[in-house]
Structure formats: C-alpha cells, structure tokens
Amino acid sequence: MTESVEREKEHDKGPVVEVRYLNTNEETKFHASWHDTLRHVWDEGYKKLGETRREGDEFQCQDGGSLMEHLGLTLEQLRERHICVERRFAIRSTTGGA
C-alpha cells in the first residue's frame, strides 16, 4: 500500500491517542475521531484510566508542553497546527500534602 492510502485508512478510523496519568504513570491508548476536541480526549482519558479530574490538573503533550489553551481545538486542528503531532498526551496533577 502507498503512504497516502495508509494515511487515508488512519483518517477514516480516526487516530490512536495515548494518555498517561503522571501521578500513577498508567497509560491508555484508544481511537478518537479527528473531530474530537482535546477536551473530549482529556475527559475520555480520565474515564479509561478510572481517574477523576482534580482542581489544578493540567493536560499537556508528553513532551511537557501545556495544552490548556488548546482544549477547544479538534485533533485535526492540532495536526494542522503541528501541535503535539504524535498525539501522546499526559495529565499532570498537583500533589496534595498533609
């Protein structure tokens, strides 16, 4: 198969995204839609990891760059803007103290 055919197949079934929860280092991978917003991917990541959002949590690219200002963008828009193109995301939580 040619590279363009491979890309079309990925486009049809949606991209695979990876979400890692940095507090536990657990990760999940799942298919998303190119039309899903980053906020939806973040929410779905919590569900699949069995975690709940805490005040102060931040969604970021696994390279450490914050994605908080991009939560309303779709995965397709992120790809077009070359933001976190590997679709490997991380949830960073503030750690509580006693």
C-alpha positions as CSV (number, residue, x, y, z in Angstrom):
1,M,0.0,0.0,0.0
2,T,1.1,3.5,-0.6
3,E,1.7,6.0,2.1
4,S,-1.3,8.1,1.0
5,V,-3.6,5.1,1.2
6,E,-2.3,4.3,4.7
7,R,-3.0,7.9,5.8
8,E,-6.5,7.7,4.3
9,K,-7.1,4.5,6.3
10,E,-5.9,6.2,9.5
11,H,-8.1,9.2,8.7
12,D,-11.2,7.0,8.2
13,K,-10.9,5.1,11.5
14,G,-9.5,8.0,13.5
15,P,-6.2,8.5,15.1
16,V,-4.9,6.5,18.1
17,V,-4.2,8.7,21.1
18,E,-2.2,7.9,24.2
19,V,-3.0,9.5,27.6
20,R,-0.6,9.0,30.5
21,Y,-1.6,9.9,34.1
22,L,1.6,11.1,35.6
23,N,0.6,10.5,39.2
24,T,0.4,6.8,38.7
25,N,2.3,6.5,35.4
26,E,-0.6,4.5,34.0
27,E,-1.5,5.0,30.3
28,T,-4.3,4.2,28.0
29,K,-4.5,4.2,24.2
30,F,-7.7,4.5,22.2
31,H,-9.1,5.5,18.8
32,A,-10.5,9.0,18.7
33,S,-12.2,11.0,16.0
34,W,-10.3,13.7,14.1
35,H,-13.3,15.9,15.0
36,D,-13.0,15.3,18.8
37,T,-11.8,18.2,20.8
38,L,-8.8,18.0,23.0
39,R,-11.1,18.5,26.0
40,H,-13.1,15.4,24.9
41,V,-9.8,13.4,24.6
42,W,-8.9,14.6,28.1
43,D,-12.3,13.5,29.5
44,E,-12.1,10.1,27.8
45,G,-8.6,9.6,29.1
46,Y,-9.9,10.1,32.7
47,K,-12.7,7.6,32.1
48,K,-10.4,4.9,30.6
49,L,-7.8,5.4,33.4
50,G,-10.5,5.2,36.1
51,E,-9.5,8.6,37.4
52,T,-11.3,11.8,38.2
53,R,-10.3,15.4,37.4
54,R,-8.9,17.3,40.3
55,E,-8.6,21.0,40.8
56,G,-5.3,22.1,39.3
57,D,-5.0,19.2,36.8
58,E,-3.3,20.1,33.5
59,F,-3.5,18.4,30.1
60,Q,-0.2,18.5,28.3
61,C,1.7,17.0,25.5
62,Q,4.0,14.2,26.8
63,D,7.0,16.4,25.9
64,G,5.8,18.7,28.8
65,G,4.1,21.5,26.8
66,S,0.8,22.7,28.2
67,L,-2.3,22.2,26.0
68,M,-4.6,24.1,28.3
69,E,-5.1,27.0,25.8
70,H,-5.9,24.5,23.0
71,L,-8.6,22.4,24.7
72,G,-11.3,23.7,22.2
73,L,-9.3,22.6,19.2
74,T,-10.0,19.3,17.4
75,L,-7.4,16.7,16.8
76,E,-7.4,17.7,13.1
77,Q,-6.8,21.3,14.0
78,L,-3.9,20.3,16.3
79,R,-2.4,18.2,13.5
80,E,-2.7,21.1,11.0
81,R,-1.0,23.5,13.5
82,H,1.7,20.9,14.3
83,I,0.8,20.8,18.0
84,C,1.6,17.5,19.8
85,V,1.6,15.7,16.4
86,E,2.4,12.3,18.0
87,R,-0.9,12.5,19.9
88,R,0.8,11.4,23.1
89,F,-0.8,13.3,26.0
90,A,-0.2,13.5,29.7
91,I,-2.3,14.5,32.7
92,R,-0.3,16.3,35.4
93,S,-2.0,16.7,38.8
94,T,-0.9,18.8,41.7
95,T,0.1,16.6,44.6
96,G,-1.6,17.2,47.8
97,G,0.2,17.4,51.2
98,A,-0.9,16.8,54.7
